Amino acid sequence: MSNFNNTLLQVTHNGMGHGDEKLGLILISNYFKLINEESIPPKFIAFYNSGVQLVCEGSPVVEIAKILEQRGVKMIVCTTCLKFFNLENKLEVGIAASMMDIISLQKITEHVINI
């Protein structure tokens, strides 16, 4: 794949992969930095379950996520998940949206990548 055009990334963990949480945060931070270097970044990134923590206050990836958003990446964050983790007032990047919004994105994008 030469670029992420018309791709939805789904981030479902507070980090990348399963196992050590500290390593997972290092990996997701590196991943976001590298996709920012792509000439065409992903069209959408959806955050749900504990993945919503990555776009909230105190996350080590908030700044790179803001840069990606400035480049036109639409960040969709699950409202139910924000409420579950009591993070409604801590969202720093992206827009809170419903699960139906995430389903709609899954339908319209050509590629869905789960992180």
Phi and psi restraints in degrees (range 20) as a CNS / XPLOR table:
assign (resid 1 and name C) (resid 2 and name N)
       (resid 2 and name CA) (resid 2 and name C) 1.0 -81.5 20.0 2
assign (resid 2 and name N) (resid 2 and name CA)
       (resid 2 and name C) (resid 3 and name N) 1.0 -21.7 20.0 2
assign (resid 2 and name C) (resid 3 and name N)
       (resid 3 and name CA) (resid 3 and name C) 1.0 -157.8 20.0 2
assign (resid 3 and name N) (resid 3 and name CA)
       (resid 3 and name C) (resid 4 and name N) 1.0 177.3 20.0 2
assign (resid 3 and name C) (resid 4 and name N)
       (resid 4 and name CA) (resid 4 and name C) 1.0 -99.4 20.0 2
assign (resid 4 and name N) (resid 4 and name CA)
       (resid 4 and name C) (resid 5 and name N) 1.0 18.8 20.0 2
assign (resid 4 and name C) (resid 5 and name N)
       (resid 5 and name CA) (resid 5 and name C) 1.0 -53.1 20.0 2
assign (resid 5 and name N) (resid 5 and name CA)
       (resid 5 and name C) (resid 6 and name N) 1.0 132.3 20.0 2
assign (resid 5 and name C) (resid 6 and name N)
       (resid 6 and name CA) (resid 6 and name C) 1.0 58.1 20.0 2
assign (resid 6 and name N) (resid 6 and name CA)
       (resid 6 and name C) (resid 7 and name N) 1.0 42.2 20.0 2
assign (resid 6 and name C) (resid 7 and name N)
       (resid 7 and name CA) (resid 7 and name C) 1.0 -118.1 20.0 2
assign (resid 7 and name N) (resid 7 and name CA)
       (resid 7 and name C) (resid 8 and name N) 1.0 141.2 20.0 2
assign (resid 7 and name C) (resid 8 and name N)
       (resid 8 and name CA) (resid 8 and name C) 1.0 -110.1 20.0 2
assign (resid 8 and name N) (resid 8 and name CA)
       (resid 8 and name C) (resid 9 and name N) 1.0 120.2 20.0 2
assign (resid 8 and name C) (resid 9 and name N)
       (resid 9 and name CA) (resid 9 and name C) 1.0 -93.5 20.0 2
assign (resid 9 and name N) (resid 9 and name CA)
       (resid 9 and name C) (resid 10 and name N) 1.0 134.3 20.0 2
assign (resid 9 and name C) (resid 10 and name N)
       (resid 10 and name CA) (resid 10 and name C) 1.0 -113.9 20.0 2
assign (resid 10 and name N) (resid 10 and name CA)
       (resid 10 and name C) (resid 11 and name N) 1.0 118.9 20.0 2
assign (resid 10 and name C) (resid 11 and name N)
       (resid 11 and name CA) (resid 11 and name C) 1.0 -107.6 20.0 2
assign (resid 11 and name N) (resid 11 and name CA)
       (resid 11 and name C) (resid 12 and name N) 1.0 114.6 20.0 2
assign (resid 11 and name C) (resid 12 and name N)
       (resid 12 and name CA) (resid 12 and name C) 1.0 -115.5 20.0 2
assign (resid 12 and name N) (resid 12 and name CA)
       (resid 12 and name C) (resid 13 and name N) 1.0 2.3 20.0 2
assign (resid 12 and name C) (resid 13 and name N)
       (resid 13 and name CA) (resid 13 and name C) 1.0 -130.2 20.0 2
assign (resid 13 and name N) (resid 13 and name CA)
       (resid 13 and name C) (resid 14 and name N) 1.0 154.7 20.0 2
assign (resid 13 and name C) (resid 14 and name N)
       (resid 14 and name CA) (resid 14 and name C) 1.0 -82.4 20.0 2
assign (resid 14 and name N) (resid 14 and name CA)
       (resid 14 and name C) (resid 15 and name N) 1.0 69.4 20.0 2
assign (resid 14 and name C) (resid 15 and name N)
       (resid 15 and name CA) (resid 15 and name C) 1.0 141.6 20.0 2
assign (resid 15 and name N) (resid 15 and name CA)
       (resid 15 and name C) (resid 16 and name N) 1.0 -164.5 20.0 2
assign (resid 15 and name C) (resid 16 and name N)
       (resid 16 and name CA) (resid 16 and name C) 1.0 -127.7 20.0 2
assign (resid 16 and name N) (resid 16 and name CA)
       (resid 16 and name C) (resid 17 and name N) 1.0 127.6 20.0 2
assign (resid 16 and name C) (resid 17 and name N)
       (resid 17 and name CA) (resid 17 and name C) 1.0 80.9 20.0 2
assign (resid 17 and name N) (resid 17 and name CA)
       (resid 17 and name C) (resid 18 and name N) 1.0 -179.1 20.0 2
assign (resid 17 and name C) (resid 18 and name N)
       (resid 18 and name CA) (resid 18 and name C) 1.0 -111.6 20.0 2
assign (resid 18 and name N) (resid 18 and name CA)
       (resid 18 and name C) (resid 19 and name N) 1.0 147.0 20.0 2
assign (resid 18 and name C) (resid 19 and name N)
       (resid 19 and name CA) (resid 19 and name C) 1.0 127.1 20.0 2
assign (resid 19 and name N) (resid 19 and name CA)
       (resid 19 and name C) (resid 20 and name N) 1.0 -134.6 20.0 2
assign (resid 19 and name C) (resid 20 and name N)
       (resid 20 and name CA) (resid 20 and name C) 1.0 -64.5 20.0 2
assign (resid 20 and name N) (resid 20 and name CA)
       (resid 20 and name C) (resid 21 and name N) 1.0 123.6 20.0 2
assign (resid 20 and name C) (resid 21 and name N)
       (resid 21 and name CA) (resid 21 and name C) 1.0 -65.4 20.0 2
assign (resid 21 and name N) (resid 21 and name CA)
       (resid 21 and name C) (resid 22 and name N) 1.0 -40.4 20.0 2
assign (resid 21 and name C) (resid 22 and name N)
       (resid 22 and name CA) (resid 22 and name C) 1.0 -63.4 20.0 2
assign (resid 22 and name N) (resid 22 and name CA)
       (resid 22 and name C) (resid 23 and name N) 1.0 -43.7 20.0 2
assign (resid 22 and name C) (resid 23 and name N)
       (resid 23 and name CA) (resid 23 and name C) 1.0 -64.1 20.0 2
assign (resid 23 and name N) (resid 23 and name CA)
       (resid 23 and name C) (resid 24 and name N) 1.0 -40.7 20.0 2
assign (resid 23 and name C) (resid 24 and name N)
       (resid 24 and name CA) (resid 24 and name C) 1.0 -58.5 20.0 2
assign (resid 24 and name N) (resid 24 and name CA)
       (resid 24 and name C) (resid 25 and name N) 1.0 -39.1 20.0 2
assign (resid 24 and name C) (resid 25 and name N)
       (resid 25 and name CA) (resid 25 and name C) 1.0 -69.9 20.0 2
assign (resid 25 and name N) (resid 25 and name CA)
       (resid 25 and name C) (resid 26 and name N) 1.0 -37.7 20.0 2
assign (resid 25 and name C) (resid 26 and name N)
       (resid 26 and name CA) (resid 26 and name C) 1.0 -63.0 20.0 2
assign (resid 26 and name N) (resid 26 and name CA)
       (resid 26 and name C) (resid 27 and name N) 1.0 -44.1 20.0 2
assign (resid 26 and name C) (resid 27 and name N)
       (resid 27 and name CA) (resid 27 and name C) 1.0 -64.9 20.0 2
assign (resid 27 and name N) (resid 27 and name CA)
       (resid 27 and name C) (resid 28 and name N) 1.0 -45.1 20.0 2
assign (resid 27 and name C) (resid 28 and name N)
       (resid 28 and name CA) (resid 28 and name C) 1.0 -68.0 20.0 2
assign (resid 28 and name N) (resid 28 and name CA)
       (resid 28 and name C) (resid 29 and name N) 1.0 -35.3 20.0 2
assign (resid 28 and name C) (resid 29 and name N)
       (resid 29 and name CA) (resid 29 and name C) 1.0 -63.3 20.0 2
assign (resid 29 and name N) (resid 29 and name CA)
       (resid 29 and name C) (resid 30 and name N) 1.0 -45.6 20.0 2
assign (resid 29 and name C) (resid 30 and name N)
       (resid 30 and name CA) (resid 30 and name C) 1.0 -63.7 20.0 2
assign (resid 30 and name N) (resid 30 and name CA)
       (resid 30 and name C) (resid 31 and name N) 1.0 -41.7 20.0 2
assign (resid 30 and name C) (resid 31 and name N)
       (resid 31 and name CA) (resid 31 and name C) 1.0 -59.7 20.0 2
assign (resid 31 and name N) (resid 31 and name CA)
       (resid 31 and name C) (resid 32 and name N) 1.0 -48.6 20.0 2
assign (resid 31 and name C) (resid 32 and name N)
       (resid 32 and name CA) (resid 32 and name C) 1.0 -62.5 20.0 2
assign (resid 32 and name N) (resid 32 and name CA)
       (resid 32 and name C) (resid 33 and name N) 1.0 -39.5 20.0 2
assign (resid 32 and name C) (resid 33 and name N)
       (resid 33 and name CA) (resid 33 and name C) 1.0 -61.8 20.0 2
assign (resid 33 and name N) (resid 33 and name CA)
       (resid 33 and name C) (resid 34 and name N) 1.0 -41.5 20.0 2
assign (resid 33 and name C) (resid 34 and name N)
       (resid 34 and name CA) (resid 34 and name C) 1.0 -70.5 20.0 2
assign (resid 34 and name N) (resid 34 and name CA)
       (resid 34 and name C) (resid 35 and name N) 1.0 -39.5 20.0 2
assign (resid 34 and name C) (resid 35 and name N)
       (resid 35 and name CA) (resid 35 and name C) 1.0 -69.9 20.0 2
assign (resid 35 and name N) (resid 35 and name CA)
       (resid 35 and name C) (resid 36 and name N) 1.0 -24.0 20.0 2
assign (resid 35 and name C) (resid 36 and name N)
       (resid 36 and name CA) (resid 36 and name C) 1.0 -67.8 20.0 2
assign (resid 36 and name N) (resid 36 and name CA)
       (resid 36 and name C) (resid 37 and name N) 1.0 -24.9 20.0 2
assign (resid 36 and name C) (resid 37 and name N)
       (resid 37 and name CA) (resid 37 and name C) 1.0 -79.5 20.0 2
assign (resid 37 and name N) (resid 37 and name CA)
       (resid 37 and name C) (resid 38 and name N) 1.0 -12.2 20.0 2
assign (resid 37 and name C) (resid 38 and name N)
       (resid 38 and name CA) (resid 38 and name C) 1.0 -66.6 20.0 2
assign (resid 38 and name N) (resid 38 and name CA)
       (resid 38 and name C) (resid 39 and name N) 1.0 144.9 20.0 2
assign (resid 38 and name C) (resid 39 and name N)
       (resid 39 and name CA) (resid 39 and name C) 1.0 -63.9 20.0 2
assign (resid 39 and name N) (resid 39 and name CA)
       (resid 39 and name C) (resid 40 and name N) 1.0 -35.4 20.0 2
assign (resid 39 and name C) (resid 40 and name N)
       (resid 40 and name CA) (resid 40 and name C) 1.0 -126.1 20.0 2
assign (resid 40 and name N) (resid 40 and name CA)
       (resid 40 and name C) (resid 41 and name N) 1.0 109.7 20.0 2
assign (resid 40 and name C) (resid 41 and name N)
       (resid 41 and name CA) (resid 41 and name C) 1.0 -76.1 20.0 2
assign (resid 41 and name N) (resid 41 and name CA)
       (resid 41 and name C) (resid 42 and name N) 1.0 174.4 20.0 2
assign (resid 41 and name C) (resid 42 and name N)
       (resid 42 and name CA) (resid 42 and name C) 1.0 -60.8 20.0 2
assign (resid 42 and name N) (resid 42 and name CA)
       (resid 42 and name C) (resid 43 and name N) 1.0 151.5 20.0 2
assign (resid 42 and name C) (resid 43 and name N)
       (resid 43 and name CA) (resid 43 and name C) 1.0 -72.6 20.0 2
assign (resid 43 and name N) (resid 43 and name CA)
       (resid 43 and name C) (resid 44 and name N) 1.0 -39.5 20.0 2
assign (resid 43 and name C) (resid 44 and name N)
       (resid 44 and name CA) (resid 44 and name C) 1.0 -137.6 20.0 2
assign (resid 44 and name N) (resid 44 and name CA)
       (resid 44 and name C) (resid 45 and name N) 1.0 147.6 20.0 2
assign (resid 44 and name C) (resid 45 and name N)
       (resid 45 and name CA) (resid 45 and name C) 1.0 -130.4 20.0 2
assign (resid 45 and name N) (resid 45 and name CA)
       (resid 45 and name C) (resid 46 and name N) 1.0 123.5 20.0 2
assign (resid 45 and name C) (resid 46 and name N)
       (resid 46 and name CA) (resid 46 and name C) 1.0 -106.1 20.0 2
assign (resid 46 and name N) (resid 46 and name CA)
       (resid 46 and name C) (resid 47 and name N) 1.0 133.4 20.0 2
assign (resid 46 and name C) (resid 47 and name N)
       (resid 47 and name CA) (resid 47 and name C) 1.0 -114.6 20.0 2
assign (resid 47 and name N) (resid 47 and name CA)
       (resid 47 and name C) (resid 48 and name N) 1.0 125.0 20.0 2
assign (resid 47 and name C) (resid 48 and name N)
       (resid 48 and name CA) (resid 48 and name C) 1.0 -147.1 20.0 2
assign (resid 48 and name N) (resid 48 and name CA)
       (resid 48 and name C) (resid 49 and name N) 1.0 174.4 20.0 2
assign (resid 48 and name C) (resid 49 and name N)
       (resid 49 and name CA) (resid 49 and name C) 1.0 52.4 20.0 2
assign (resid 49 and name N) (resid 49 and name CA)
       (resid 49 and name C) (resid 50 and name N) 1.0 -142.1 20.0 2
assign (resid 49 and name C) (resid 50 and name N)
       (resid 50 and name CA) (resid 50 and name C) 1.0 -70.6 20.0 2
assign (resid 50 and name N) (resid 50 and name CA)
       (resid 50 and name C) (resid 51 and name N) 1.0 -7.5 20.0 2
assign (resid 50 and name C) (resid 51 and name N)
       (resid 51 and name CA) (resid 51 and name C) 1.0 -61.2 20.0 2
assign (resid 51 and name N) (resid 51 and name CA)
       (resid 51 and name C) (resid 52 and name N) 1.0 -24.4 20.0 2
assign (resid 51 and name C) (resid 52 and name N)
       (resid 52 and name CA) (resid 52 and name C) 1.0 -62.0 20.0 2
assign (resid 52 and name N) (resid 52 and name CA)
       (resid 52 and name C) (resid 53 and name N) 1.0 -25.1 20.0 2
assign (resid 52 and name C) (resid 53 and name N)
       (resid 53 and name CA) (resid 53 and name C) 1.0 -62.5 20.0 2
assign (resid 53 and name N) (resid 53 and name CA)
       (resid 53 and name C) (resid 54 and name N) 1.0 -24.0 20.0 2
assign (resid 53 and name C) (resid 54 and name N)
       (resid 54 and name CA) (resid 54 and name C) 1.0 -69.5 20.0 2
assign (resid 54 and name N) (resid 54 and name CA)
       (resid 54 and name C) (resid 55 and name N) 1.0 -22.5 20.0 2
assign (resid 54 and name C) (resid 55 and name N)
       (resid 55 and name CA) (resid 55 and name C) 1.0 -110.1 20.0 2
assign (resid 55 and name N) (resid 55 and name CA)
       (resid 55 and name C) (resid 56 and name N) 1.0 21.0 20.0 2
assign (resid 55 and name C) (resid 56 and name N)
       (resid 56 and name CA) (resid 56 and name C) 1.0 -115.1 20.0 2
assign (resid 56 and name N) (resid 56 and name CA)
       (resid 56 and name C) (resid 57 and name N) 1.0 163.0 20.0 2
assign (resid 56 and name C) (resid 57 and name N)
       (resid 57 and name CA) (resid 57 and name C) 1.0 -44.1 20.0 2
assign (resid 57 and name N) (resid 57 and name CA)
       (resid 57 and name C) (resid 58 and name N) 1.0 131.5 20.0 2
assign (resid 57 and name C) (resid 58 and name N)
       (resid 58 and name CA) (resid 58 and name C) 1.0 92.2 20.0 2
assign (resid 58 and name N) (resid 58 and name CA)
       (resid 58 and name C) (resid 59 and name N) 1.0 -7.3 20.0 2
assign (resid 58 and name C) (resid 59 and name N)
       (resid 59 and name CA) (resid 59 and name C) 1.0 -76.4 20.0 2
assign (resid 59 and name N) (resid 59 and name CA)
       (resid 59 and name C) (resid 60 and name N) 1.0 141.1 20.0 2
assign (resid 59 and name C) (resid 60 and name N)
       (resid 60 and name CA) (resid 60 and name C) 1.0 -73.0 20.0 2
assign (resid 60 and name N) (resid 60 and name CA)
       (resid 60 and name C) (resid 61 and name N) 1.0 -6.9 20.0 2
assign (resid 60 and name C) (resid 61 and name N)
       (resid 61 and name CA) (resid 61 and name C) 1.0 -108.9 20.0 2
assign (resid 61 and name N) (resid 61 and name CA)
       (resid 61 and name C) (resid 62 and name N) 1.0 3.2 20.0 2
assign (resid 61 and name C) (resid 62 and name N)
       (resid 62 and name CA) (resid 62 and name C) 1.0 -57.3 20.0 2
assign (resid 62 and name N) (resid 62 and name CA)
       (resid 62 and name C) (resid 63 and name N) 1.0 -44.5 20.0 2
assign (resid 62 and name C) (resid 63 and name N)
       (resid 63 and name CA) (resid 63 and name C) 1.0 -65.5 20.0 2
assign (resid 63 and name N) (resid 63 and name CA)
       (resid 63 and name C) (resid 64 and name N) 1.0 -43.7 20.0 2
assign (resid 63 and name C) (resid 64 and name N)
       (resid 64 and name CA) (resid 64 and name C) 1.0 -69.8 20.0 2
assign (resid 64 and name N) (resid 64 and name CA)
       (resid 64 and name C) (resid 65 and name N) 1.0 -33.1 20.0 2
assign (resid 64 and name C) (resid 65 and name N)
       (resid 65 and name CA) (resid 65 and name C) 1.0 -64.1 20.0 2
assign (resid 65 and name N) (resid 65 and name CA)
       (resid 65 and name C) (resid 66 and name N) 1.0 -37.7 20.0 2
assign (resid 65 and name C) (resid 66 and name N)
       (resid 66 and name CA) (resid 66 and name C) 1.0 -64.1 20.0 2
assign (resid 66 and name N) (resid 66 and name CA)
       (resid 66 and name C) (resid 67 and name N) 1.0 -39.9 20.0 2
assign (resid 66 and name C) (resid 67 and name N)
       (resid 67 and name CA) (resid 67 and name C) 1.0 -63.8 20.0 2
assign (resid 67 and name N) (resid 67 and name CA)
       (resid 67 and name C) (resid 68 and name N) 1.0 -44.4 20.0 2
assign (resid 67 and name C) (resid 68 and name N)
       (resid 68 and name CA) (resid 68 and name C) 1.0 -60.7 20.0 2
assign (resid 68 and name N) (resid 68 and name CA)
       (resid 68 and name C) (resid 69 and name N) 1.0 -41.0 20.0 2
assign (resid 68 and name C) (resid 69 and name N)
       (resid 69 and name CA) (resid 69 and name C) 1.0 -63.7 20.0 2
assign (resid 69 and name N) (resid 69 and name CA)
       (resid 69 and name C) (resid 70 and name N) 1.0 -39.9 20.0 2
assign (resid 69 and name C) (resid 70 and name N)
       (resid 70 and name CA) (resid 70 and name C) 1.0 -63.6 20.0 2
assign (resid 70 and name N) (resid 70 and name CA)
       (resid 70 and name C) (resid 71 and name N) 1.0 -27.0 20.0 2
assign (resid 70 and name C) (resid 71 and name N)
       (resid 71 and name CA) (resid 71 and name C) 1.0 -82.1 20.0 2
assign (resid 71 and name N) (resid 71 and name CA)
       (resid 71 and name C) (resid 72 and name N) 1.0 0.0 20.0 2
assign (resid 71 and name C) (resid 72 and name N)
       (resid 72 and name CA) (resid 72 and name C) 1.0 106.0 20.0 2
assign (resid 72 and name N) (resid 72 and name CA)
       (resid 72 and name C) (resid 73 and name N) 1.0 1.1 20.0 2
assign (resid 72 and name C) (resid 73 and name N)
       (resid 73 and name CA) (resid 73 and name C) 1.0 -73.3 20.0 2
assign (resid 73 and name N) (resid 73 and name CA)
       (resid 73 and name C) (resid 74 and name N) 1.0 126.5 20.0 2
assign (resid 73 and name C) (resid 74 and name N)
       (resid 74 and name CA) (resid 74 and name C) 1.0 -85.4 20.0 2
assign (resid 74 and name N) (resid 74 and name CA)
       (resid 74 and name C) (resid 75 and name N) 1.0 120.8 20.0 2
assign (resid 74 and name C) (resid 75 and name N)
       (resid 75 and name CA) (resid 75 and name C) 1.0 -102.5 20.0 2
assign (resid 75 and name N) (resid 75 and name CA)
       (resid 75 and name C) (resid 76 and name N) 1.0 117.7 20.0 2
assign (resid 75 and name C) (resid 76 and name N)
       (resid 76 and name CA) (resid 76 and name C) 1.0 -111.6 20.0 2
assign (resid 76 and name N) (resid 76 and name CA)
       (resid 76 and name C) (resid 77 and name N) 1.0 127.6 20.0 2
assign (resid 76 and name C) (resid 77 and name N)
       (resid 77 and name CA) (resid 77 and name C) 1.0 -123.3 20.0 2
assign (resid 77 and name N) (resid 77 and name CA)
       (resid 77 and name C) (resid 78 and name N) 1.0 127.1 20.0 2
assign (resid 77 and name C) (resid 78 and name N)
       (resid 78 and name CA) (resid 78 and name C) 1.0 -63.9 20.0 2
assign (resid 78 and name N) (resid 78 and name CA)
       (resid 78 and name C) (resid 79 and name N) 1.0 118.7 20.0 2
assign (resid 78 and name C) (resid 79 and name N)
       (resid 79 and name CA) (resid 79 and name C) 1.0 -63.6 20.0 2
assign (resid 79 and name N) (resid 79 and name CA)
       (resid 79 and name C) (resid 80 and name N) 1.0 -43.7 20.0 2
assign (resid 79 and name C) (resid 80 and name N)
       (resid 80 and name CA) (resid 80 and name C) 1.0 -59.0 20.0 2
assign (resid 80 and name N) (resid 80 and name CA)
       (resid 80 and name C) (resid 81 and name N) 1.0 -40.3 20.0 2
assign (resid 80 and name C) (resid 81 and name N)
       (resid 81 and name CA) (resid 81 and name C) 1.0 -68.9 20.0 2
assign (resid 81 and name N) (resid 81 and name CA)
       (resid 81 and name C) (resid 82 and name N) 1.0 -41.1 20.0 2
assign (resid 81 and name C) (resid 82 and name N)
       (resid 82 and name CA) (resid 82 and name C) 1.0 -58.4 20.0 2
assign (resid 82 and name N) (resid 82 and name CA)
       (resid 82 and name C) (resid 83 and name N) 1.0 -44.4 20.0 2
assign (resid 82 and name C) (resid 83 and name N)
       (resid 83 and name CA) (resid 83 and name C) 1.0 -64.4 20.0 2
assign (resid 83 and name N) (resid 83 and name CA)
       (resid 83 and name C) (resid 84 and name N) 1.0 -42.9 20.0 2
assign (resid 83 and name C) (resid 84 and name N)
       (resid 84 and name CA) (resid 84 and name C) 1.0 -58.2 20.0 2
assign (resid 84 and name N) (resid 84 and name CA)
       (resid 84 and name C) (resid 85 and name N) 1.0 -43.0 20.0 2
assign (resid 84 and name C) (resid 85 and name N)
       (resid 85 and name CA) (resid 85 and name C) 1.0 -89.9 20.0 2
assign (resid 85 and name N) (resid 85 and name CA)
       (resid 85 and name C) (resid 86 and name N) 1.0 6.8 20.0 2
assign (resid 85 and name C) (resid 86 and name N)
       (resid 86 and name CA) (resid 86 and name C) 1.0 56.4 20.0 2
assign (resid 86 and name N) (resid 86 and name CA)
       (resid 86 and name C) (resid 87 and name N) 1.0 47.5 20.0 2
assign (resid 86 and name C) (resid 87 and name N)
       (resid 87 and name CA) (resid 87 and name C) 1.0 -118.6 20.0 2
assign (resid 87 and name N) (resid 87 and name CA)
       (resid 87 and name C) (resid 88 and name N) 1.0 13.4 20.0 2
assign (resid 87 and name C) (resid 88 and name N)
       (resid 88 and name CA) (resid 88 and name C) 1.0 -54.5 20.0 2
assign (resid 88 and name N) (resid 88 and name CA)
       (resid 88 and name C) (resid 89 and name N) 1.0 -36.3 20.0 2
assign (resid 88 and name C) (resid 89 and name N)
       (resid 89 and name CA) (resid 89 and name C) 1.0 -95.7 20.0 2
assign (resid 89 and name N) (resid 89 and name CA)
       (resid 89 and name C) (resid 90 and name N) 1.0 8.5 20.0 2
assign (resid 89 and name C) (resid 90 and name N)
       (resid 90 and name CA) (resid 90 and name C) 1.0 -111.6 20.0 2
assign (resid 90 and name N) (resid 90 and name CA)
       (resid 90 and name C) (resid 91 and name N) 1.0 0.1 20.0 2
assign (resid 90 and name C) (resid 91 and name N)
       (resid 91 and name CA) (resid 91 and name C) 1.0 -63.8 20.0 2
assign (resid 91 and name N) (resid 91 and name CA)
       (resid 91 and name C) (resid 92 and name N) 1.0 126.6 20.0 2
assign (resid 91 and name C) (resid 92 and name N)
       (resid 92 and name CA) (resid 92 and name C) 1.0 -110.7 20.0 2
assign (resid 92 and name N) (resid 92 and name CA)
       (resid 92 and name C) (resid 93 and name N) 1.0 -22.2 20.0 2
assign (resid 92 and name C) (resid 93 and name N)
       (resid 93 and name CA) (resid 93 and name C) 1.0 -148.4 20.0 2
assign (resid 93 and name N) (resid 93 and name CA)
       (resid 93 and name C) (resid 94 and name N) 1.0 143.5 20.0 2
assign (resid 93 and name C) (resid 94 and name N)
       (resid 94 and name CA) (resid 94 and name C) 1.0 93.3 20.0 2
assign (resid 94 and name N) (resid 94 and name CA)
       (resid 94 and name C) (resid 95 and name N) 1.0 179.6 20.0 2
assign (resid 94 and name C) (resid 95 and name N)
       (resid 95 and name CA) (resid 95 and name C) 1.0 -123.0 20.0 2
assign (resid 95 and name N) (resid 95 and name CA)
       (resid 95 and name C) (resid 96 and name N) 1.0 139.8 20.0 2
assign (resid 95 and name C) (resid 96 and name N)
       (resid 96 and name CA) (resid 96 and name C) 1.0 -71.0 20.0 2
assign (resid 96 and name N) (resid 96 and name CA)
       (resid 96 and name C) (resid 97 and name N) 1.0 135.3 20.0 2
assign (resid 96 and name C) (resid 97 and name N)
       (resid 97 and name CA) (resid 97 and name C) 1.0 -148.4 20.0 2
assign (resid 97 and name N) (resid 97 and name CA)
       (resid 97 and name C) (resid 98 and name N) 1.0 169.3 20.0 2
assign (resid 97 and name C) (resid 98 and name N)
       (resid 98 and name CA) (resid 98 and name C) 1.0 -87.6 20.0 2
assign (resid 98 and name N) (resid 98 and name CA)
       (resid 98 and name C) (resid 99 and name N) 1.0 167.4 20.0 2
assign (resid 98 and name C) (resid 99 and name N)
       (resid 99 and name CA) (resid 99 and name C) 1.0 -63.3 20.0 2
assign (resid 99 and name N) (resid 99 and name CA)
       (resid 99 and name C) (resid 100 and name N) 1.0 -32.2 20.0 2
assign (resid 99 and name C) (resid 100 and name N)
       (resid 100 and name CA) (resid 100 and name C) 1.0 -61.8 20.0 2
assign (resid 100 and name N) (resid 100 and name CA)
       (resid 100 and name C) (resid 101 and name N) 1.0 -36.4 20.0 2
assign (resid 100 and name C) (resid 101 and name N)
       (resid 101 and name CA) (resid 101 and name C) 1.0 -63.2 20.0 2
assign (resid 101 and name N) (resid 101 and name CA)
       (resid 101 and name C) (resid 102 and name N) 1.0 -40.5 20.0 2
assign (resid 101 and name C) (resid 102 and name N)
       (resid 102 and name CA) (resid 102 and name C) 1.0 -66.6 20.0 2
assign (resid 102 and name N) (resid 102 and name CA)
       (resid 102 and name C) (resid 103 and name N) 1.0 -41.9 20.0 2
assign (resid 102 and name C) (resid 103 and name N)
       (resid 103 and name CA) (resid 103 and name C) 1.0 -61.0 20.0 2
assign (resid 103 and name N) (resid 103 and name CA)
       (resid 103 and name C) (resid 104 and name N) 1.0 -41.2 20.0 2
assign (resid 103 and name C) (resid 104 and name N)
       (resid 104 and name CA) (resid 104 and name C) 1.0 -60.7 20.0 2
assign (resid 104 and name N) (resid 104 and name CA)
       (resid 104 and name C) (resid 105 and name N) 1.0 -40.6 20.0 2
assign (resid 104 and name C) (resid 105 and name N)
       (resid 105 and name CA) (resid 105 and name C) 1.0 -64.9 20.0 2
assign (resid 105 and name N) (resid 105 and name CA)
       (resid 105 and name C) (resid 106 and name N) 1.0 -39.6 20.0 2
assign (resid 105 and name C) (resid 106 and name N)
       (resid 106 and name CA) (resid 106 and name C) 1.0 -61.0 20.0 2
assign (resid 106 and name N) (resid 106 and name CA)
       (resid 106 and name C) (resid 107 and name N) 1.0 -33.0 20.0 2
assign (resid 106 and name C) (resid 107 and name N)
       (resid 107 and name CA) (resid 107 and name C) 1.0 -74.7 20.0 2
assign (resid 107 and name N) (resid 107 and name CA)
       (resid 107 and name C) (resid 108 and name N) 1.0 -33.8 20.0 2
assign (resid 107 and name C) (resid 108 and name N)
       (resid 108 and name CA) (resid 108 and name C) 1.0 -95.1 20.0 2
assign (resid 108 and name N) (resid 108 and name CA)
       (resid 108 and name C) (resid 109 and name N) 1.0 -15.1 20.0 2
assign (resid 108 and name C) (resid 109 and name N)
       (resid 109 and name CA) (resid 109 and name C) 1.0 -91.3 20.0 2
assign (resid 109 and name N) (resid 109 and name CA)
       (resid 109 and name C) (resid 110 and name N) 1.0 151.6 20.0 2
assign (resid 109 and name C) (resid 110 and name N)
       (resid 110 and name CA) (resid 110 and name C) 1.0 -77.5 20.0 2
assign (resid 110 and name N) (resid 110 and name CA)
       (resid 110 and name C) (resid 111 and name N) 1.0 -33.0 20.0 2
assign (resid 110 and name C) (resid 111 and name N)
       (resid 111 and name CA) (resid 111 and name C) 1.0 -130.0 20.0 2
assign (resid 111 and name N) (resid 111 and name CA)
       (resid 111 and name C) (resid 112 and name N) 1.0 136.5 20.0 2
assign (resid 111 and name C) (resid 112 and name N)
       (resid 112 and name CA) (resid 112 and name C) 1.0 -121.2 20.0 2
assign (resid 112 and name N) (resid 112 and name CA)
       (resid 112 and name C) (resid 113 and name N) 1.0 123.2 20.0 2
assign (resid 112 and name C) (resid 113 and name N)
       (resid 113 and name CA) (resid 113 and name C) 1.0 -117.2 20.0 2
assign (resid 113 and name N) (resid 113 and name CA)
       (resid 113 and name C) (resid 114 and name N) 1.0 125.2 20.0 2
assign (resid 113 and name C) (resid 114 and name N)
       (resid 114 and name CA) (resid 114 and name C) 1.0 -95.3 20.0 2
assign (resid 114 and name N) (resid 114 and name CA)
       (resid 114 and name C) (resid 115 and name N) 1.0 127.2 20.0 2
